[in-house]
Amino acid sequence: MVDQIRQSSTLLIDDIGTLVAVPAGPLAGQRMRELPVIRDAALLVKDGRIAWFGPAADTPAVGDCRRLSAEGGCLIPGLIDPHTHIPFVGERSGEFERRIAGESYLSIMRSGGGIRVTTQAVRQASEAELVEENLPRLARMLAFGVTTVECKSGYGLTPEHELKQLRAIRELDRRQPIELVATYLGAHALPAEFEGRGDEFIESVASEELLSRIAREGLARFCDVFCDRGAFSVEQARRVLERAVKAGLKVRLHADELAQIGATRLAGELKAVSADHLEMIDDAGIAALRAAGTIAVVLPGTSFFLGIEHCDARRLIQAGLPVALSTDCNPGSSMIESLPLIMNIACCQMRMLPSEVLSAVTANAAAALELHDRLGAIAEGFDADLALLDAPTLPEWFYTPGRQRVRTVIKCGRIAYERAPEGSVRRGAPQRRTRRPRHPERSEGSPGER
């Protein structure tokens, strides 16, 4: 439970060179770049929440309290990674080398590679093995400044193994500081045993009984479908997601990555919380997302990893869509754990400004998970999820890709990670927690497969 891990005391962070006071999301258009900046700032945390922030000269009297010097560094909200395929096991480095050498993903798939390799590994792994293999991965993400991560099932591809992945996410959430948000992605790809029987597979992994169980047991908050060429059709995705909504799950959608088949229009029709990928989005899709208030989640790591064209994020921003960014961390098409690397790619290859990128991995990423009422912003009353950089300004951080610039990470007012001055790593003690339900009311063979 988040409330159980809050630090029940007062923390004053001072000597802040630059405080980037990201407002609550979602942010669209000019608002993504026009972030308030306070120089020579301070920030006060009480009981795990932001109580005050502003110029250091105006710091209120607080008496005895814990104090953390920013040493002239930049303070930002904790980063949020709103689209990953964690937890998984195994690796596919051999396929990576074969693709670089020129072999097609389809050829690799037909020879027994691709997503089916990961599916086999996940099916063979126990829940405990899934947890143990992914704890170090999340620890590395924490060191990059990440305080919240969305995690998907989607490698089990049977009810039994999909539920195992979701239970592993719940246990991972309990055993380390990063807050995890679970998504059910049973309709991720067609397994070998259902070759040519896509509709039958949908009935297997998206029955009303299974979706109701997932919602009832609090195993996931969202339901997602990979709706694209070579994956699942618009009608198949609609069938799954309408059932999910009836069961009490919210809608997310893999859309318009490989081909334009109307997936983003479906996302708009169903008022999806997010539509993710969007490399092939058209004007009708943009209009549908804007009308529905759907967050556009862009995944440049996939394009970088596969050597394909990036989504035109500038077009989405200019159209007035709130844009989020994520790693898409997965073993097939984006084996990238570093959200700061994704942020640098967005700047250097997609021409997003540093302030736009920060908005995309804080305020808008929180909105993509419907957590923007308490996360992703520097705002009074919000959870004190913060990342302290050794760079004095945001542009200087982005100017030095590849360097570890995150010095301290705070989750709910508690130091969860701290980089030692000599370069060794000091971490806060692992925090076990039981989460409260949040908002309880609420081509096969293609390169896009994970």
C-alpha positions in Angstrom: 0.0 0.0 0.0 1.4 3.4 -1.0 0.1 4.9 2.3 2.1 2.3 4.2 5.4 3.3 2.7 5.1 7.0 3.1 7.9 8.5 5.3 6.0 9.8 8.3 8.2 12.9 8.8 9.3 16.1 7.2 12.0 16.3 4.5 13.4 19.6 3.2 15.3 19.5 -0.1 17.3 22.6 -0.5 20.2 23.9 -2.6 18.2 23.1 -5.7 19.9 24.7 -8.7 16.8 24.3 -10.9 13.4 22.9 -9.9 11.3 22.0 -13.0 7.8 22.4 -11.6 5.9 20.1 -14.1 2.2 20.7 -13.6 -0.4 18.0 -13.4 -1.2 16.3 -16.7 -2.3 15.7 -19.3 -0.3 18.4 -21.1 -0.8 19.1 -24.8 0.6 21.4 -27.4 2.6 24.4 -26.1 1.9 23.3 -22.5 4.3 20.4 -23.0 7.2 22.8 -23.5 6.3 25.7 -21.3 7.2 24.2 -17.9 7.7 26.5 -14.9 11.3 26.6 -13.8 12.4 27.9 -10.4 16.0 28.6 -9.8 17.7 28.5 -6.4 14.7 26.5 -5.1 13.6 24.3 -2.2 10.9 21.7 -1.7 9.3 20.5 1.4 7.8 16.9 1.9 5.5 16.0 4.7 4.2 12.4 5.2 5.3 11.4 1.8 3.6 14.2 -0.1 4.8 17.5 -1.5 3.8 20.1 1.0 5.5 23.2 -0.5 8.0 24.3 -3.1 9.3 27.6 -4.3 12.3 30.0 -4.1 14.7 29.0 -1.3 14.4 32.5 0.1 10.7 31.8 0.8 11.2 28.5 2.6 8.7 28.2 5.5 10.0 27.6 9.0 9.9 23.9 9.7 11.9 23.4 12.8 13.8 20.1 13.1 13.5 17.9 10.0 15.5 15.8 7.7 17.4 17.8 5.1 18.7 16.8 1.7 21.0 19.1 -0.2 20.6 19.0 -4.0 24.1 20.4 -4.3 23.0 22.7 -7.1 21.4 19.9 -9.1 18.1 19.8 -11.0 15.0 18.4 -9.3 12.3 16.8 -11.4 9.3 14.5 -10.8 10.1 10.8 -10.7 10.0 9.3 -14.2 7.1 7.1 -15.3 7.5 4.3 -17.8 3.9 3.7 -19.1 4.5 0.7 -21.5 6.7 -2.3 -20.8 6.4 -6.0 -21.3 7.9 -6.9 -17.9 8.0 -9.6 -16.5 9.7 -11.9 -18.9 12.5 -14.4 -18.7 15.2 -15.5 -21.2 16.9 -13.5 -23.9 17.1 -13.5 -27.7 20.5 -12.0 -28.4 21.1 -14.5 -31.2 18.1 -13.2 -33.1 19.4 -9.7 -32.6 22.6 -10.6 -34.4 20.8 -12.4 -37.2 18.6 -9.3 -37.8 21.7 -7.1 -38.0 23.2 -9.5 -40.5 20.1 -9.0 -42.7 17.8 -11.9 -41.9 14.1 -10.9 -41.7 12.1 -11.3 -38.6 9.6 -13.5 -40.5 12.4 -15.9 -41.4 13.6 -16.0 -37.8 10.0 -16.7 -36.7 9.5 -19.5 -39.2 12.7 -21.1 -38.0 11.3 -21.3 -34.5 12.4 -17.9 -33.1 10.5 -14.7 -32.3 7.9 -14.3 -29.6 7.4 -18.0 -29.3 10.8 -18.4 -27.8 9.9 -16.0 -25.0 6.5 -17.7 -24.6 8.1 -21.0 -24.1 10.5 -19.6 -21.5 7.7 -17.9 -19.6 5.6 -21.0 -19.7 8.5 -23.1 -18.3 9.3 -20.5 -15.6 7.7 -20.6 -12.1 6.1 -17.5 -10.7 9.1 -17.2 -8.3 11.5 -17.4 -11.2 9.7 -14.6 -13.0 9.9 -12.5 -9.9 13.6 -13.2 -9.2 14.7 -12.5 -12.8 12.9 -9.2 -13.0 13.8 -7.7 -9.6 17.3 -6.7 -10.9 15.8 -5.2 -14.0 13.5 -3.0 -11.9 16.5 -2.1 -9.7 18.3 -0.8 -12.7 15.3 1.2 -13.8 15.0 2.7 -10.4 18.6 3.9 -10.7 17.6 5.7 -13.9 15.1 7.8 -12.0 12.0 5.7 -12.7 9.4 5.5 -9.8 6.4 4.0 -11.6 6.3 1.3 -14.3 3.4 -0.2 -16.3 3.9 -4.0 -16.6 2.0 -6.3 -19.1 1.3 -10.0 -19.3 1.2 -11.4 -22.8 3.9 -14.0 -23.0 2.0 -16.9 -21.4 -0.8 -16.9 -24.0 -2.9 -19.4 -22.0 -5.1 -18.4 -19.0 -2.9 -20.3 -16.6 0.4 -18.7 -17.7 -1.1 -15.2 -18.2 -2.4 -15.3 -14.6 1.0 -16.4 -13.5 2.5 -13.3 -15.1 0.0 -11.1 -13.4 0.6 -12.6 -10.0 4.3 -12.1 -10.6 3.7 -8.4 -11.3 1.8 -8.2 -8.0 4.7 -9.8 -6.1 7.3 -7.6 -7.8 5.2 -4.6 -6.8 5.4 -5.7 -3.2 9.1 -6.5 -3.1 10.8 -3.3 -4.5 10.2 0.5 -4.4 9.0 1.2 -7.9 5.2 1.3 -8.1 3.9 -1.2 -10.7 0.7 -0.9 -12.7 -0.6 -4.1 -14.3 -2.1 -4.6 -17.7 -3.6 -7.8 -19.1 -2.4 -8.5 -22.6 -3.7 -12.0 -23.3 -4.3 -11.1 -26.9 -0.7 -10.3 -27.7 0.2 -12.9 -30.3 -1.2 -16.2 -31.7 0.7 -19.1 -30.1 1.7 -22.1 -32.3 -1.0 -24.4 -31.0 -3.7 -22.0 -32.3 -2.1 -21.5 -35.8 -5.0 -20.4 -38.1 -7.5 -20.3 -35.3 -7.4 -16.7 -34.1 -11.1 -16.4 -33.1 -10.8 -19.6 -31.0 -7.7 -18.2 -29.3 -9.6 -15.0 -28.4 -12.3 -17.1 -26.7 -9.6 -18.9 -24.7 -7.7 -15.8 -23.4 -10.6 -13.3 -23.3 -13.6 -15.1 -22.0 -15.9 -13.1 -19.8 -15.2 -15.4 -16.9 -11.4 -14.9 -17.1 -11.6 -11.1 -17.5 -14.0 -10.9 -14.6 -11.7 -12.9 -12.4 -8.7 -10.7 -13.3 -10.7 -7.6 -12.4 -12.2 -9.1 -9.3 -8.9 -10.3 -7.9 -7.2 -6.9 -8.7 -4.6 -8.6 -10.9 -4.8 -5.8 -13.5 -6.2 -2.4 -14.0 -6.1 -2.3 -17.8 -6.7 -4.6 -20.7 -4.6 -4.2 -23.9 -4.7 -5.9 -27.4 -2.0 -5.9 -30.1 -4.3 -4.7 -33.0 -2.3 -4.6 -36.2 -1.3 -6.4 -39.4 -0.2 -9.8 -38.5 -1.6 -9.6 -35.0 -5.3 -9.2 -34.2 -8.0 -7.4 -36.3 -10.1 -4.5 -35.3 -13.1 -6.7 -34.8 -11.2 -9.2 -32.7 -9.7 -6.3 -30.6 -13.2 -4.8 -30.1 -14.6 -8.1 -28.9 -11.8 -8.4 -26.2 -12.0 -4.8 -25.1 -15.7 -4.5 -24.9 -15.7 -7.6 -22.6 -12.9 -6.1 -20.6 -14.9 -2.9 -20.0 -17.9 -4.9 -18.9 -15.7 -6.7 -16.4 -14.4 -3.4 -15.0 -11.0 -3.0 -16.7 -9.9 0.1 -18.6 -8.8 0.0 -22.2 -5.3 0.5 -23.7 -4.3 -0.5 -27.2 -1.3 -1.3 -29.3 -2.2 0.6 -32.4 -0.9 1.7 -35.9 2.6 0.3 -35.5 2.9 -1.7 -38.7 0.0 -0.8 -40.8 -3.1 1.5 -40.9 -6.0 -0.9 -40.2 -8.2 1.5 -38.1 -6.8 0.6 -34.6 -6.5 4.2 -33.5 -10.1 4.9 -34.6 -11.1 1.9 -32.4 -9.2 3.4 -29.5 -11.1 6.6 -29.9 -14.4 4.8 -30.2 -13.8 2.9 -27.0 -12.3 6.0 -25.2 -9.1 4.1 -24.5 -6.9 5.6 -21.8 -3.9 5.3 -24.2 -3.1 4.2 -27.7 0.5 3.1 -28.1 3.1 3.0 -31.0 1.3 5.1 -33.7 4.0 5.0 -36.3 1.3 4.6 -39.0 -1.3 6.9 -37.6 -3.4 8.9 -40.0 -5.5 12.1 -39.7 -8.6 10.2 -38.8 -6.8 8.4 -36.0 -5.4 11.6 -34.6 -8.9 13.1 -34.7 -10.3 10.1 -32.9 -7.7 10.2 -30.1 -8.1 13.9 -29.6 -11.9 13.6 -29.4 -11.7 10.8 -26.9 -9.0 12.4 -24.7 -6.7 9.4 -25.3 -3.0 9.7 -24.5 -0.7 9.0 -27.4 2.2 6.8 -26.1 5.2 6.9 -28.4 7.8 4.1 -28.2 11.0 5.2 -30.0 13.0 2.4 -28.5 11.3 -0.1 -30.9 12.2 2.0 -34.0 15.8 2.5 -32.7 16.2 -1.2 -31.9 14.7 -2.5 -35.2 16.1 0.3 -37.4 12.7 1.4 -38.7 11.1 4.8 -39.0 10.0 6.7 -35.9 6.5 7.8 -35.1 6.2 11.5 -36.0 5.8 12.9 -32.5 6.0 16.5 -33.7 2.9 15.9 -35.8 1.0 14.5 -32.8 2.1 17.4 -30.6 1.2 20.0 -33.2 -2.2 18.3 -33.5 -2.9 18.9 -29.9 -2.5 15.4 -28.5 -0.9 14.8 -25.1 2.2 12.6 -26.0 3.9 10.2 -23.6 7.1 8.3 -24.0 8.1 4.8 -22.9 10.8 2.2 -23.2 8.5 -0.7 -24.5 11.1 -2.8 -22.7 10.7 -6.3 -24.1 13.1 -9.1 -25.3 12.3 -9.0 -29.0 12.0 -5.4 -30.3 13.2 -3.1 -27.6 15.5 -4.7 -25.0 16.0 -1.3 -23.4 15.6 -0.7 -19.7 16.8 2.9 -19.7 14.1 5.5 -19.9 16.7 8.3 -20.1 18.1 6.6 -23.3 14.6 6.8 -24.8 14.4 10.4 -23.8 17.7 11.2 -25.6 16.4 9.4 -28.7 13.3 11.5 -28.6 15.4 14.7 -28.5 18.1 13.8 -31.0 16.0 11.7 -33.6 12.5 12.9 -33.1 13.3 16.6 -32.5 11.3 16.9 -29.2 12.6 19.6 -26.9 13.9 18.6 -23.4 10.9 20.2 -21.7 8.5 18.3 -24.0 10.3 15.0 -23.3 10.1 15.6 -19.6 6.4 16.3 -19.9 6.0 13.0 -21.8 7.7 10.9 -19.1 6.0 12.6 -16.1 2.7 14.3 -16.4 1.5 12.6 -19.6 2.9 9.2 -18.7 0.9 9.5 -15.4 -2.2 10.4 -17.5 -1.6 7.3 -19.6 -2.0 5.2 -16.4 -4.8 7.4 -15.0 -2.6 8.3 -12.1 -2.3 12.0 -12.9 -4.3 13.0 -9.8 -1.2 12.2 -7.6 1.8 11.4 -9.8 3.9 13.0 -12.5 4.0 16.6 -11.3 5.5 18.9 -8.8 2.3 20.0 -7.1 1.2 20.4 -3.5 -0.5 17.2 -2.2 1.0 15.0 -4.9 3.1 12.0 -3.9 6.7 13.0 -3.4 8.1 10.9 -6.2 11.3 12.8 -7.2 14.5 12.4 -9.1 17.5 14.6 -8.2 20.1 15.1 -11.0 23.8 16.1 -10.7 23.2 18.3 -13.8 22.2 21.8 -12.8 19.6 22.2 -15.7 17.4 20.0 -17.8 19.2 20.8 -21.1 22.6 19.9 -19.6 21.2 16.5 -18.7 20.0 15.8 -22.2 23.2 17.2 -23.6 25.2 14.3 -22.0 23.5 11.0 -23.2 25.0 7.9 -21.8 26.1 9.5 -18.5 24.4 8.5 -15.3 23.2 11.9 -14.0 20.6 10.6 -11.5 22.0 11.1 -8.0 19.0 10.4 -5.8 15.5 8.9 -6.3 12.7 9.5 -3.8 9.5 7.4 -3.7 6.7 8.7 -1.5 9.1 10.9 0.5 11.6 8.1 1.1 15.0 7.7 -0.5 14.8 4.6 -2.6 18.1 5.0 -4.5 21.2 7.0 -3.8 24.4 7.1 -5.9 27.5 7.2 -3.8 29.9 10.0 -4.6 32.8 7.7 -5.5 30.7 6.0 -8.1 29.5 3.0 -6.2 25.8 2.5 -5.6 23.9 2.8 -2.4 20.3 1.8 -2.4 17.6 2.2 0.2 16.3 -0.9 1.8 13.8 -2.9 -0.3 10.3 -1.9 0.6 7.7 -4.6 0.9 4.2 -3.4 0.4 0.6 -4.4 -0.1 -1.1 -2.1 -2.4 -4.5 -0.6 -2.0 -6.8 -1.0 -5.1 -6.6 2.2 -7.1 -9.8 3.3 -8.7 -11.5 -0.1 -8.2 -14.5 1.2 -10.2 -13.1 1.6 -12.7 1.5 -10.4 -38.5 2.4 -13.1 -36.6 6.0 -13.0 -37.7 5.9 -9.3 -38.1 8.7 -7.1 -36.7 6.2 -5.6 -34.3 5.9 -8.8 -32.2 7.6 -8.7 -28.9 
